[in-house]
Amino acid sequence: MRRLSAVLALLLATTVLSACNSDPEKSPGAAPAAGNGPVKELVDRLPEAIRKAGVLRLAGDSHPPYRSVGTDGKTVTGLDPDLQAALGRVLGLKPEISIVNGLPAALTGMLSGRYDGFNGPVKDTAEREKDFDAVVWMTTRTAYLVPTESKAGIRTSADICGKKVAAVTGSIVEDQIKKLTAWCTKNGKQAVTFIGLADTNATILAAKSGRADAAGMTEGAAIDAKAKDKDAYTYVTQTDEQGAGVDQLAMLVPKSSGLGPVLRDAFTVLLDSGEYLEIMKKYGLDNVAVKQIGYNTAAPKTSGPGSPAPSAST
C-alpha cells in the first residue's frame, strides 16, 4: 500500500507540473506546438478581416524553384506553394496566389491592399521594413548561370567583369551586381552591364539566346536550373571579397496589417515540427535553410526605457 501511495503521489505531481508548463501565457515570439490542423492560438491572433475571409492572398512572380508558373498563367508549382499550403493549414486559411509581373508589382499591390503578402523570397532591408514586416526563412548567395555552350569565357565570378548580366529588376541580385561592378572597377576591370528583366525565366532565356552572357539569380534558383538540364548550364558564385556575403531572404507582409508576428510564429511551428526542413530538402535547398526564423532583421534595434524586448524568434 505504501508503494502504491508513493506511485500515486508521483503521478499527481507530474500531472500538476504538466499543467503548469502548459500555461497559455507564452513568452513573446514562442510558437505553439504543431498539429495536423489549425493552431487555435495563431488563428485567434489573425487580423479579423483575414480570419473572417478564411483566405491568405499572396502575390507571386515566376521564380523557379520557388514558383513555376504553368502555361495557363495560373497553375503554380514549387517550393512556395508547398510552403503556403503548410502555413495555410497551421493558420486555418486557404492560400490564394496571384501572378504578378515582378517585385515592384508585388510591393505596390500589397500597399494598396490587393495582397496580404509576398514570399519572394526577397531580401530583408531596412528600407523595406519601413512599410513591411519581414519574416526571414532562408539565406542565399548570388550566382551567375552560364550556358555551357557560351563563348564568354566565364569560369569564375571575376570573369563576370565586363560581361552583360540579365537579372530581375529590383531584385537582390541587382544590388549584388552593383557590388561586383565596384570590385571590378577597383581592380582595373570593366564594369558589369546590367540587363533588367521581369522574372527569372526571362533572365535564363536572355542568357540562352546570347542577349546576355549570364543570368544572375539566387544560388537556389541556379541549382534548380542546372538540375533540370545538367548539361545545359554551369554557374559561378559571387565571393565575399566581391561584396556578396550571405543575404537574409524573407516573406513580406504590410506592416499596417498586423499579420507579420502571426506569420513569424506559423513559420516557427513548421520549423519546430520538422516540416519546414522537409520542404527545403525536397527542393535541394537545405543548405540555405535557417535554424531560427528571423523577423525584421535589417533595421537597427533600439534599446532603452520603453523599447520592446527582442522576441525568442528574432
KOLLOBA-570616 format. One record per residue: residue in three letters; chain; x, y, z of N, C-alpha, C, O in turn. Coordinates in pm, whole numbers, plus 50000, padded with zeros to 5 digits. Each point is the difference from the previous one (the first is absolute). Example, Ala and Ser with C-alpha at 12.3 -4.5 7.8 and 13.67 -1.06 7.14 Angstrom:
2
type:mol:n_east:n_north:n_up:ca_east:ca_north:ca_up:c_east:c_north:c_up:o_east:o_north:o_up
ALA:A:51319:49431:50780:49911:50119:50000:50090:50120:50000:50104:49998:50066
SER:A:49861:50107:49862:50082:50119:50006:49923:50109:50073:50051:50111:50017
% end
This chain:
314
type:mol:n_east:n_north:n_up:ca_east:ca_north:ca_up:c_east:c_north:c_up:o_east:o_north:o_up
MET:A:50083:49879:50000:49917:50121:50000:50087:50126:50000:49972:50097:49930
ARG:A:50135:49897:50152:50088:50117:50004:50061:50025:49863:50015:50114:49956
ARG:A:50022:49773:49975:50060:50015:49866:49898:50059:49902:50034:50086:49919
LEU:A:49839:49866:50089:49896:50052:49912:49974:50146:50027:49978:50078:49907
SER:A:50024:49962:50220:49979:50140:50036:50110:50088:49942:49974:50111:49954
ALA:A:50148:49839:50049:50114:50077:49948:49987:50021:49849:50027:50109:49949
VAL:A:49929:49783:49980:49983:50011:49854:49893:50100:49965:50016:50082:49910
LEU:A:49869:49912:50166:49891:50093:49977:50043:50144:50026:49961:50091:49927
ALA:A:50119:49929:50175:50048:50134:50032:50090:50053:49889:49993:50118:49965
LEU:A:50090:49794:49978:50090:50040:49892:49920:50038:49875:50031:50098:49933
LEU:A:49866:49822:50036:49916:50030:49885:49928:50132:50016:49987:50077:49905
LEU:A:49965:49949:50219:49931:50126:50027:50093:50118:49981:49962:50102:49943
ALA:A:50161:49884:50105:50098:50109:49988:50033:50027:49853:50015:50115:49959
THR:A:49997:49776:49962:50030:50015:49858:49888:50072:49926:50024:50084:49913
THR:A:49850:49880:50125:49885:50064:49937:49995:50148:50030:49973:50080:49911
VAL:A:50052:49956:50215:50000:50141:50039:50109:50077:49927:49978:50111:49953
LEU:A:50143:49828:50037:50111:50065:49932:49968:50021:49852:50031:50106:49944
SER:A:49906:49793:49992:49965:50014:49858:49900:50111:49980:50009:50075:49902
ALA:A:49895:49936:50190:49900:50106:49990:50065:50137:50011:49959:50093:49931
CYS:A:50140:49920:50155:50071:50128:50015:50076:50035:49873:50001:50115:49957
ASN:A:50063:49782:49983:50080:50026:49881:49916:50028:49877:50053:50052:49901
SER:A:49818:49916:50101:49914:50025:49885:49927:50132:50010:49898:50021:49934
ASP:A:50154:50068:50149:49940:50132:50017:49990:50070:49865:50102:50013:49932
PRO:A:49779:50033:50026:49988:50064:49868:50072:50132:49991:50019:50050:49889
GLU:A:50021:50010:50223:50074:50125:49995:50145:49971:49963:50083:49973:50087
LYS:A:49947:50033:49783:50134:49966:49953:50085:50125:49988:49949:50111:49992
SER:A:50183:49869:50007:50091:50112:49984:49988:50054:49858:49964:49924:49910
PRO:A:50065:50207:50067:49986:50058:49866:50081:49922:49898:50117:49969:50022
GLY:A:49819:49999:49867:50069:49932:49892:50001:49850:50011:50040:49932:49906
ALA:A:49918:50012:50209:49998:49855:50015:49885:49944:49918:49888:50051:50007
ALA:A:50138:49844:49917:49898:49943:49914:49933:49882:50066:50068:49922:50068
PRO:A:49801:50061:49915:49930:49884:50055:50039:49874:49925:50061:50006:49893
ALA:A:49904:49881:50164:50035:49872:49938:49921:49977:49873:49887:50047:49986
ALA:A:50174:49879:49922:49934:49972:49873:49901:49885:50016:50012:49919:50091
GLY:A:49892:50076:49820:49904:49891:49996:49964:49973:49856:50064:50053:49909
ASN:A:49833:49866:50069:49958:49970:49864:49905:50104:49942:49971:49998:49881
GLY:A:49981:50093:50204:49906:50100:49955:50038:50137:50049:50114:50023:50040
PRO:A:49790:50071:49958:50028:50137:50044:50044:50006:50146:49953:49923:50084
VAL:A:50138:50170:49944:50043:50025:50138:49914:50116:50053:50015:50114:49957
LYS:A:49896:49853:50136:49900:50096:50045:50061:50131:50048:49947:50107:49971
GLU:A:50163:49885:50101:50064:50120:50052:50036:50098:49889:49984:50121:50014
LEU:A:50066:49823:49873:50038:50085:49888:49877:50048:49923:49995:50115:49956
VAL:A:49907:49799:50027:49877:50039:49932:49935:50117:50072:49952:50095:49937
ASP:A:50046:49899:50196:49937:50106:50080:50074:50133:49987:49941:50106:50022
ARG:A:50189:49889:49942:50079:50123:49990:49998:50059:49859:50055:50108:49978
LEU:A:49884:49824:49926:49994:50052:49864:49923:50132:49995:49906:50018:50078
PRO:A:50132:50073:49833:49917:50120:49979:49857:49956:49968:49979:49905:49925
GLU:A:49925:50165:50130:49861:49958:49990:49954:49981:49856:49933:49902:49968
ALA:A:50103:50192:49944:49955:49992:49861:50052:49873:49932:49927:49937:49923
ILE:A:50199:50025:50104:50058:49881:49940:49936:49875:50059:49969:49905:49927
ARG:A:50011:50094:50204:49939:49884:50065:49858:49975:49948:49962:49886:49973
LYS:A:49960:50221:50011:49863:49986:49952:49996:49954:49854:49914:49921:49961
ALA:A:50178:50131:49959:50004:49962:49859:50045:49856:49982:49959:49933:49905
GLY:A:50126:50019:50187:50051:49864:49992:50098:49979:49886:50028:49887:49961
VAL:A:50026:50224:49986:50089:49994:49885:50125:50083:50026:49992:50110:50055
LEU:A:50123:49838:49904:50126:50074:50006:50037:50033:49856:50039:49912:49923
ARG:A:49948:50217:50040:50023:50043:49861:50148:50035:49982:50052:50091:50065
LEU:A:50014:49837:49846:50143:50018:49980:50033:50032:49855:49944:49942:49907
ALA:A:50148:50152:50076:50051:50032:49867:50118:49908:49971:50069:49956:50092
GLY:A:49954:50017:49780:50114:49916:49962:50037:50022:49856:49914:50020:49914
ASP:A:50217:49977:50059:50046:50008:49861:50063:49867:49962:50013:49911:50084
SER:A:50025:50075:49792:50065:49878:49953:50144:49999:50049:50081:50083:49958
HIS:A:49952:49823:50130:50132:50000:50063:50034:49858:50047:49997:49973:50120
PRO:A:50036:49935:49786:50037:49864:50038:50126:50000:50088:50086:50086:49979
PRO:A:49929:49823:50118:49909:49890:50032:49889:50039:50098:49923:49915:50045
TYR:A:50069:50214:49986:49901:50044:50097:49860:49997:49940:49905:49953:50062
ARG:A:50084:50100:49816:49871:49999:49929:50024:49976:49852:50071:50076:49933
SER:A:49869:49818:50016:50002:49974:49856:49857:50014:49951:49910:49928:50044
VAL:A:50069:50166:49864:49865:50031:49951:49973:49919:49874:50081:49998:49907
GLY:A:49802:49933:50090:49961:49919:49886:49966:50083:49879:49992:50122:50007
THR:A:49986:49810:49881:49970:50069:49875:49866:50073:50005:49976:50091:49920
ASP:A:49937:49870:50176:49872:50069:50011:50012:50133:50074:49903:50076:50009
GLY:A:50217:49952:50044:50022:50125:50072:49941:50002:50139:50005:50103:50068
LYS:A:49939:49786:49977:49935:49996:50131:50053:49887:50090:50016:50018:50121
THR:A:50011:49866:49819:50047:49886:50077:50144:50024:50047:50089:50028:49920
VAL:A:49931:49961:50211:50132:50027:50057:50048:49878:50079:49926:49948:50083
THR:A:50195:50008:49891:50061:49890:50073:50135:50045:50055:50053:50103:49958
GLY:A:50001:49820:50136:50130:50033:50056:49999:50010:50150:49903:49965:50067
LEU:A:50208:50084:49985:50017:50010:50145:49897:50092:50064:49943:49966:50104
ASP:A:50032:50149:49835:49910:50099:50061:49858:49945:50019:49945:50015:50109
PRO:A:49994:49923:49789:49868:49943:50023:49998:49894:50111:49904:49992:50076
ASP:A:50202:49927:49933:50007:49901:50108:50007:50068:50136:49932:49959:50095
LEU:A:50149:50146:49913:50014:50073:50125:49869:50073:50035:49960:50003:50116
GLN:A:49976:50054:49784:49874:50070:50022:49893:49904:50052:49923:50034:50090
ALA:A:50073:49846:49853:49902:49901:50044:50022:49964:50147:49904:49986:50076
ALA:A:50223:49999:49964:50030:49967:50138:49963:50115:50094:49943:49977:50107
LEU:A:50089:50146:49853:49964:50117:50080:49848:50014:50009:49945:50031:50106
GLY:A:49988:49944:49782:49854:50010:49998:49936:49901:50095:49902:50032:50067
ARG:A:50152:49847:49938:49947:49899:50093:50014:50044:50144:49907:49987:50079
VAL:A:50211:50067:49955:50026:50044:50137:49909:50116:50040:49957:50010:50114
LEU:A:50015:50078:49789:49922:50121:50028:49851:49984:49970:49922:50092:50025
GLY:A:50037:49792:49922:49861:49980:49966:49954:50086:49884:49884:50042:49994
LEU:A:50208:49985:49911:49970:50086:49886:50027:49927:49869:50083:49909:49994
LYS:A:49846:50130:49902:50025:49948:49866:50090:50098:49926:49959:50113:49974
PRO:A:50163:49847:49991:50087:50092:49927:49957:50014:49854:49968:49902:49933
GLU:A:50030:50221:50019:49969:50029:49861:50112:50085:49943:50034:50104:50057
ILE:A:50024:49853:49832:50112:50072:49942:49958:50067:49870:49935:49939:49915
SER:A:50103:50187:50070:49975:50076:49878:50135:50030:49933:50091:50051:50065
ILE:A:49920:49918:49808:50126:50019:49929:50015:50148:49963:49912:50059:49939
VAL:A:50202:49998:50099:50030:50139:49971:50127:50008:49918:50077:49904:49991
ASN:A:49946:50211:49948:50115:50020:49913:50116:50063:50076:50032:50117:49980
GLY:A:50031:49804:50109:50119:50045:50069:49975:50062:50136:49885:50016:50043
LEU:A:50224:50018:50025:49997:50051:50137:49925:50132:50015:49920:50012:50093
PRO:A:50102:50089:49821:49929:50127:50018:49849:49983:50004:49932:50065:50079
ALA:A:50015:49847:49835:49855:49976:49998:49954:49936:50130:49891:50029:50048
ALA:A:50191:49883:50009:49965:49935:50126:49997:50101:50114:49908:49999:50082
LEU:A:50192:50089:49923:50008:50098:50108:49884:50100:49994:49937:50028:50102
THR:A:50036:50026:49781:49891:50096:49987:49865:49933:50023:49909:50061:50056
GLY:A:50078:49815:49902:49876:49926:50022:49972:49977:50147:49885:50007:50042
MET:A:50219:49965:50035:49981:49982:50145:49961:50131:50066:49911:50003:50085
LEU:A:50156:50106:49876:49972:50129:50062:49860:50051:49967:49942:50077:50076
SER:A:50005:49880:49809:49866:50043:49962:49891:49909:50057:49882:50029:49986
GLY:A:50160:49862:50080:49903:49911:50063:49953:49884:49915:49912:49926:50041
ARG:A:50145:50057:49839:49958:49890:49914:50054:49866:50049:49935:49897:49983
TYR:A:50184:50105:50078:50064:49876:50047:50037:50013:50147:50031:50108:50049
ASP:A:49966:49777:50020:50038:49997:50142:50150:49979:50019:50054:50032:50106
GLY:A:50014:49914:49792:50141:49975:50014:50065:49960:49869:49933:49976:49899
PHE:A:50200:50016:50105:50080:49959:49884:50119:49922:50053:50078:50051:50080
ASN:A:49936:49825:49874:50104:49913:50055:50125:49996:49915:50078:49905:50010
GLY:A:49944:50193:49907:50123:50018:49923:50067:49871:49954:49964:49948:49894
PRO:A:50134:50000:50183:50056:50063:50119:50075:50127:49962:50069:50004:49898
VAL:A:49917:50098:50185:50055:50131:49970:50092:50043:50114:49979:49962:50116
LYS:A:50122:50117:49852:50096:50041:50102:49936:50090:50104:49925:50092:49968
ASP:A:50105:49879:50158:49954:50083:50111:50092:50121:50010:50119:49986:50027
THR:A:49825:50133:49951:50078:50123:50009:49932:50098:50094:49879:49993:50023
ALA:A:50200:50099:50033:49945:50101:50090:49899:50089:49928:49901:50041:50060
GLU:A:50124:49987:49813:49907:50084:49923:49864:49931:49986:49896:50064:50017
ARG:A:50105:49807:49951:49874:49928:49984:49927:49985:50133:49877:49995:50004
GLU:A:50198:49998:50105:49936:49983:50131:49924:50124:50045:49928:49995:50100
LYS:A:50086:50116:49828:49920:50118:50033:49852:49975:49970:49912:50053:50068
ASP:A:50061:49866:49830:49862:49972:49958:49957:49856:50024:49881:49971:50007
PHE:A:50218:49939:50004:49967:49857:50007:50070:49933:50119:50109:50040:50040
ASP:A:49825:49858:50014:50065:49909:50093:50063:49888:49919:49939:49949:49905
ALA:A:50183:50013:50131:50074:49899:49925:50022:49876:50086:50064:50007:50105
VAL:A:49883:49880:49850:50019:49872:50068:50110:49924:49925:49976:49949:49891
VAL:A:50142:50045:50168:50117:49942:49933:49999:49848:50016:50002:49948:50112
TRP:A:49994:49980:49774:49991:49854:50006:50108:49928:49918:50002:49877:49996
MET:A:50086:50198:49940:50112:49935:49933:50112:50101:49974:49979:50121:50012
THR:A:50138:49830:49952:50113:50085:49966:50043:49964:49857:49954:49900:49944
THR:A:50133:50181:50000:50047:49968:49865:50127:50076:49967:50036:50097:50066
ARG:A:50031:49856:49831:50106:50074:49933:49956:50025:49857:49905:49939:49952
THR:A:50164:50150:49980:49965:50032:49862:50083:49915:49904:50121:49986:50016
ALA:A:49810:49956:49885:50066:49914:49902:49974:50055:49859:49904:50075:49977
TYR:A:50182:49886:49931:49988:50042:49860:49997:49876:49912:50098:49927:49988
LEU:A:49785:50051:49953:49977:49882:49917:50052:50025:49859:49969:50103:49939
VAL:A:50110:49803:50009:50064:50017:49870:49972:49877:49913:50024:49888:50045
PRO:A:49928:50131:49833:49981:49885:49910:50134:49932:49974:50101:50067:49980
THR:A:49901:49801:50019:50125:49926:49980:50060:50027:49862:50121:49989:49982
GLU:A:49795:50045:49922:50051:50027:49865:50047:50143:49982:50041:50039:49890
SER:A:49954:50041:50217:50040:50141:49992:50148:50015:49966:50084:49921:50044
LYS:A:49946:50181:49878:50138:50032:49964:50052:50120:50081:50106:50056:49969
ALA:A:49819:49984:50135:50036:50119:50077:50120:49978:50092:50058:50096:50050
GLY:A:49980:49780:49971:50117:49971:50082:49980:50025:50149:50091:50047:50068
ILE:A:49791:49923:49982:49971:50021:50143:50025:49870:50075:49925:49903:49989
ARG:A:50184:50096:50088:50035:49883:50079:50002:50030:50150:49991:49909:50082
THR:A:50021:50218:49952:49994:50045:50139:49915:50126:50004:49969:50058:49896
SER:A:49992:49984:50224:49919:50121:50012:50076:50125:49955:49938:50098:49961
ALA:A:50196:49899:50044:50080:50113:49952:49982:50019:49850:50015:50111:49949
ASP:A:49954:49781:49981:49982:50008:49854:49870:50069:49961:49977:50027:49883
ILE:A:49937:50002:50215:49875:50072:49973:50029:50146:49968:49921:50066:49933
CYS:A:50192:49985:50115:50039:50139:49971:50002:50022:49848:50056:49919:49925
GLY:A:49883:50192:50031:49997:50032:49859:49897:49925:49920:49990:50018:49879
LYS:A:49931:49896:50188:49899:49921:49930:49860:50058:50020:49978:50084:50087
LYS:A:49928:49869:49830:49860:50039:50013:49927:49896:50084:50004:49880:49970
VAL:A:49928:50166:50135:49929:49910:50090:49853:50038:50008:49966:50114:50029
ALA:A:49947:49789:49945:49856:50021:50013:49957:49957:50140:50040:49894:50048
ALA:A:49878:50189:50016:49948:49968:50132:49867:50071:50019:49966:50091:49924
VAL:A:49959:49867:50176:49867:50058:50024:50014:50142:50053:50074:50026:50094
THR:A:49854:50066:49844:50002:50140:50042:49951:50014:50144:49895:49947:50035
GLY:A:50181:50126:50047:49960:50024:50138:50030:49885:50095:49966:50006:50118
SER:A:50099:49890:49831:50027:49882:50083:50128:50018:50080:50075:50096:49981
ILE:A:49949:49810:50108:50122:49997:50079:50123:49992:49909:50105:50054:50032
VAL:A:49881:49878:49854:50113:49980:49909:50043:50132:49936:50119:50021:49977
GLU:A:49787:50066:49994:50036:50130:49943:50095:50075:50093:50096:50062:49955
ASP:A:49876:49932:50174:50087:50064:50098:50136:49932:50005:50103:50066:50014
GLN:A:49898:49800:49975:50127:49927:50004:50086:50029:49878:50122:50004:50009
ILE:A:49813:50017:49877:50075:50033:49878:50070:50135:50015:50111:50019:49950
LYS:A:49823:50075:50119:50063:50130:50026:50126:49983:50085:50102:50065:49975
LYS:A:49890:49846:50124:50117:49974:50085:50112:49932:49922:50118:50031:50018
LEU:A:49843:49877:49894:50100:49933:49917:50065:50098:49905:50121:49994:49977
THR:A:49801:50097:49966:50053:50102:49910:50102:50089:50072:50104:50034:49944
ALA:A:49864:50003:50182:50095:50081:50079:50131:49926:50019:50107:50060:49993
TRP:A:49885:49810:50030:50122:49918:50017:50076:49994:49867:50123:50010:49997
CYS:A:49804:49973:49894:50064:49991:49868:50079:50127:49969:50118:49993:49963
THR:A:49819:50123:50051:50066:50126:49965:50116:50030:50095:50102:50057:49960
LYS:A:49882:49905:50167:50108:50019:50096:50124:49920:49961:50113:50041:50028
ASN:A:49863:49846:49908:50110:49913:49961:50038:50015:49852:50061:49911:49941
GLY:A:49902:50204:50002:50042:50031:49864:49929:49922:49891:50049:49991:49888
LYS:A:49835:49953:50145:49923:49925:49902:49879:50082:49955:49964:50100:50063
GLN:A:49975:49857:49830:49883:50072:49949:49876:49973:50085:49988:49895:50065
ALA:A:49919:50201:49934:49877:49987:50077:49909:49893:49939:50009:49968:49882
VAL:A:49902:49979:50202:49898:49905:49953:49885:50080:49940:49958:50101:50057
THR:A:49990:49854:49831:49882:50063:49939:49875:49927:50048:49984:49880:49975
PHE:A:49929:50191:50093:49877:49940:50056:49885:50010:49901:49973:50107:49946
ILE:A:49959:49781:50030:49880:49996:49915:49883:49961:50090:49990:49885:50043
GLY:A:49923:50209:49986:49889:49975:50091:49880:49938:49928:49954:50053:49900
LEU:A:49997:49834:50154:49885:49932:49941:49895:49969:50107:50024:50023:50118
ALA:A:49861:49926:49839:49885:49987:50090:50010:49882:50096:49959:50010:50115
ASP:A:50095:49876:49838:50003:49882:50086:50120:49911:49965:50072:50026:49904
THR:A:49947:49869:50178:50117:49913:49985:49999:49927:49866:50105:49985:49938
ASN:A:49779:49969:50018:49992:49931:49871:50051:50089:49887:50070:49953:49910
ALA:A:49894:50175:50095:50044:50094:49896:50151:50017:50002:50063:50014:49895
THR:A:49997:49985:50225:50146:50017:50009:50072:49877:49944:50104:50013:49936
ILE:A:49841:49868:50089:50061:49878:49947:49991:49998:49847:50096:49962:49933
LEU:A:49790:50079:50014:49983:50005:49855:50097:50101:49938:50051:49977:49890
ALA:A:49974:50133:50179:50093:50101:49949:50141:49943:49990:50072:50026:49903
ALA:A:49968:49896:50199:50132:49938:49997:50007:49892:49892:50100:49987:49930
LYS:A:49793:49937:50059:49997:49890:49904:50004:50051:49856:50061:49938:49913
SER:A:49872:50175:50063:49993:50056:49865:50124:50080:49961:50019:50032:49882
GLY:A:50066:50002:50217:50118:50080:49972:49981:50148:50022:50093:50078:49984
ARG:A:49785:49961:50053:49976:50142:50030:50082:50042:50122:50045:50114:50008
ALA:A:49975:49793:50085:50084:50023:50118:50104:49889:50007:49980:49891:49945
ASP:A:50131:50137:50121:50105:49898:50016:49969:49906:50116:50047:49886:50003
ALA:A:49873:50162:50092:49965:49920:50117:49869:50050:50057:49957:50112:49972
ALA:A:49980:49804:50108:49877:50038:50070:50030:50001:50149:50041:49898:50056
GLY:A:49938:50217:50009:50023:50011:50144:49875:49958:50076:49889:50038:49964
MET:A:50130:49885:50144:49887:49950:50078:50049:49948:50134:50121:49996:50026
THR:A:49787:49965:50060:50041:49938:50126:50064:49865:49968:49973:49939:49897
GLU:A:50113:50015:50194:50066:49872:49977:49898:49887:49992:50018:49904:49925
GLY:A:49873:50108:50154:49895:49898:49995:49939:49989:49862:49974:49890:49952
ALA:A:50001:50224:49984:49943:50000:49866:50099:49942:49898:49960:49931:49907
ALA:A:50169:50098:50112:50102:49947:49910:50011:49848:50013:50014:49929:49901
ILE:A:49978:50022:50224:50004:49855:50024:49883:49933:49930:50016:49894:49939
ASP:A:49866:50169:50070:49880:49943:49939:50013:49997:49848:49968:49899:49938
ALA:A:50079:50211:50002:50013:50006:49854:50100:49896:49950:49977:49937:49897
LYS:A:50132:50047:50175:50102:49903:49961:49950:49857:50015:50030:49914:49918
ALA:A:49891:50061:50189:49947:49866:50024:49900:49958:49892:49993:49883:49964
LYS:A:49931:50213:49986:49900:49969:49897:50065:49961:49868:49945:49922:49923
ASP:A:50175:50133:50051:50073:49967:49878:50149:50013:50030:50063:50101:49967
LYS:A:49991:49796:50096:50136:50007:50056:50108:50025:49895:50107:50051:50034
ASP:A:49868:49914:49841:50101:50020:49897:49990:50136:49931:50085:50037:49920
ALA:A:49807:50038:50113:49976:50126:49929:50065:50120:50067:50029:50100:49933
TYR:A:49994:49892:50198:50047:50118:50073:50107:49964:50103:50010:49887:50048
THR:A:50068:50214:49982:50088:49997:50116:49979:50133:50071:49932:50088:49947
TYR:A:50123:49928:50172:49986:50129:50067:50120:50029:50089:50069:49909:50045
VAL:A:49954:50220:49979:50104:50046:50091:49934:50082:50109:49893:50058:49980
THR:A:50170:49947:50136:49941:50067:50116:50083:50120:50039:50123:49991:50010
GLN:A:49813:50122:50013:50067:50122:50042:50063:49981:50138:49940:49938:50088
THR:A:50180:50114:49931:50074:49979:50125:49978:50114:50100:49950:50107:49965
ASP:A:50090:49867:50159:49993:50104:50103:50086:50119:49962:49961:50115:50022
GLU:A:50156:49858:49921:50091:50108:49958:49932:50091:49897:50029:50119:49992
GLN:A:49881:49822:49930:49930:50076:49897:49870:50061:50052:49916:50045:49922
GLY:A:50068:49957:50209:49887:50067:50063:49876:49917:50021:49895:50053:50037
ALA:A:50115:49815:49939:49879:49916:50005:49950:49977:50141:49895:50052:50039
GLY:A:50180:49872:50038:49953:49964:50134:49879:49909:49991:49966:49950:49893
VAL:A:49970:50029:50221:49880:49918:50006:49881:50092:50027:50002:50076:50098
ASP:A:49897:49919:49818:49884:50087:50014:49885:49928:50068:49981:49879:49983
GLN:A:49941:50197:50094:49883:49949:50070:49878:50019:49910:49968:50113:49963
LEU:A:49965:49779:50002:49885:50006:49911:49871:49977:50077:49995:49917:50091
ALA:A:49902:50156:49871:49880:50006:50084:49870:49995:49922:49997:50021:49878
MET:A:49896:49951:50196:49864:50028:49956:49964:50137:50053:50026:50030:50117
LEU:A:49915:50055:49798:49962:50134:50041:49849:50008:50015:49925:49945:49919
VAL:A:50030:50125:50186:49858:50031:50018:49990:50146:50043:50089:50050:50069
PRO:A:49804:50020:49891:49987:50140:50040:50003:50017:50151:49929:49930:50073
LYS:A:50153:50162:49973:50015:50022:50144:49867:50040:50064:49972:49964:50114
SER:A:49946:50109:49811:49874:50050:50054:49896:49890:50023:49903:50022:50072
SER:A:50118:49860:49869:49900:49893:50009:50001:49928:50134:49898:49945:50042
GLY:A:50218:50054:50025:50011:49926:50125:50020:49850:49981:49999:49925:50097
LEU:A:50018:50032:49778:50014:49858:49970:50141:49947:50026:50018:49880:50021
GLY:A:50082:50208:49977:50139:49958:50009:50033:49908:50116:50054:49892:49978
PRO:A:49916:50149:50149:50034:49914:50113:49933:49863:49996:50057:49901:50047
VAL:A:49822:50093:49899:49929:49872:49991:50069:49908:49899:50018:49881:50026
LEU:A:50020:50174:49859:50070:49920:49900:50136:49954:50051:50042:49888:49973
ARG:A:50026:50199:50101:50129:49961:50059:49982:49875:50086:50079:49905:49990
ASP:A:49819:50095:50094:49979:49887:50090:49949:49877:49926:50026:49887:50041
ALA:A:49899:50134:49848:49957:49886:49918:50121:49934:49934:50008:49877:49994
PHE:A:50086:50203:49956:50124:49945:49945:50075:49922:50107:50054:49892:49972
THR:A:49949:50161:50149:50073:49934:50109:49936:49867:50036:50070:49905:50035
VAL:A:49798:50087:49957:49931:49873:50021:50049:49896:49900:50030:49887:50036
LEU:A:49979:50153:49837:50046:49909:49895:50147:49962:50020:50039:49886:49975
LEU:A:50041:50209:50070:50142:49971:50025:50014:49901:50115:50075:49903:49989
ASP:A:49854:50121:50120:50011:49913:50118:49949:49859:49972:50050:49903:50057
SER:A:49851:50086:49856:49943:49868:49969:50085:49921:49901:49982:49879:49985
GLY:A:50111:50189:49947:50083:49935:49899:49943:50009:49860:50068:49963:49904
GLU:A:49809:50087:50081:49937:50007:49868:50070:50101:49910:50013:49979:49880
TYR:A:50031:50132:50179:50072:50103:49923:50124:49939:49934:50022:50020:49880
LEU:A:50058:49907:50196:50123:49943:49945:49969:49893:49896:50074:49986:49902
GLU:A:49818:49940:50117:49961:49899:49901:49970:50067:49865:50040:49950:49895
ILE:A:49890:50163:50109:49968:50072:49878:50127:50053:49935:50016:49991:49878
MET:A:50075:50065:50202:50125:50052:49945:50083:49888:49937:50059:50018:49893
LYS:A:49946:49866:50172:50076:49887:49947:49940:49950:49869:50073:49959:49910
LYS:A:49796:50044:50079:49931:49955:49879:50050:50074:49877:50006:49943:49891
TYR:A:50030:50186:50128:50045:50082:49887:50152:50022:50002:50050:50087:49930
GLY:A:50021:49834:50149:50146:50008:50003:50054:50127:50060:50111:50042:49967
LEU:A:49811:50021:50123:50040:50129:50058:50029:49990:50149:50000:50102:50070
ASP:A:50025:49779:49980:50025:49987:50144:50129:50069:50042:50018:50031:50118
ASN:A:50073:49992:49786:50125:50069:50035:49981:50150:50024:50089:50066:50054
VAL:A:49794:49989:49905:49973:50141:50026:49882:50017:50097:49945:50110:50014
ALA:A:50017:49781:50051:49893:50007:50101:50051:50070:50125:50119:49995:50030
VAL:A:49791:50069:50044:50038:50066:50124:49973:49907:50118:49916:49910:49992
LYS:A:50156:50112:50117:49977:49924:50122:49901:50069:50092:49948:49940:50094
GLN:A:50028:50187:49878:49904:50078:50078:49936:50103:49908:50069:50064:49921
ILE:A:49801:49952:50090:49929:50096:49916:50034:50142:50046:49989:50032:50118
GLY:A:50051:50052:49787:50035:50138:50033:49881:50092:49978:49904:49965:49930
TYR:A:50102:50153:50130:49889:50094:49987:50055:50142:50001:50058:50045:50099
ASN:A:49922:50026:49789:50049:50138:49987:50146:50011:50046:50033:50072:50094
THR:A:50052:49854:49837:50140:49989:50039:50089:50114:49951:50113:50015:50045
ALA:A:49836:50066:49861:50086:50099:49936:50007:50132:50075:50108:50059:50011
ALA:A:49779:49989:50040:49998:50131:50066:50074:49994:50132:49991:49901:50071
PRO:A:50084:50206:49962:50072:50002:50128:49903:49994:50117:49897:50069:50000
LYS:A:50135:49849:50099:49914:49985:50116:50037:50105:50105:50117:50023:50026
THR:A:49782:50038:50032:50023:50100:50104:49991:49934:50136:49942:49892:50015
SER:A:50115:50173:50084:49993:49950:50137:49980:50117:50093:50028:50115:49966
GLY:A:49923:49854:50152:49975:50104:50098:49861:49993:50053:49923:49912:49960
PRO:A:50039:50181:50132:49867:49998:50060:49892:50007:49894:50001:50086:49912
GLY:A:49904:49821:50099:49886:50001:49910:50022:49923:49872:49907:49983:49922
SER:A:50217:49971:50053:50027:49924:49879:49955:49857:50020:50018:49944:50108
PRO:A:49922:49994:49790:49955:49862:50014:50116:49905:50009:50104:50021:49938
ALA:A:49879:49873:50141:50103:49898:50010:49998:49915:49876:49893:49978:49944
PRO:A:50223:49972:50010:50002:49916:49881:49927:49871:50026:50006:49945:50110
SER:A:49923:50005:49787:49926:49877:50018:50092:49881:49988:50115:50011:49957
ALA:A:49832:49873:50083:50081:49878:49998:50035:49957:49860:50097:49927:49981
SER:A:49826:50118:49920:50027:49955:49863:50066:50106:49915:50009:49984:49878
THR:A:50038:50125:50183:50065:50105:49922:50148:49969:49984:50072:50078:49937
% end
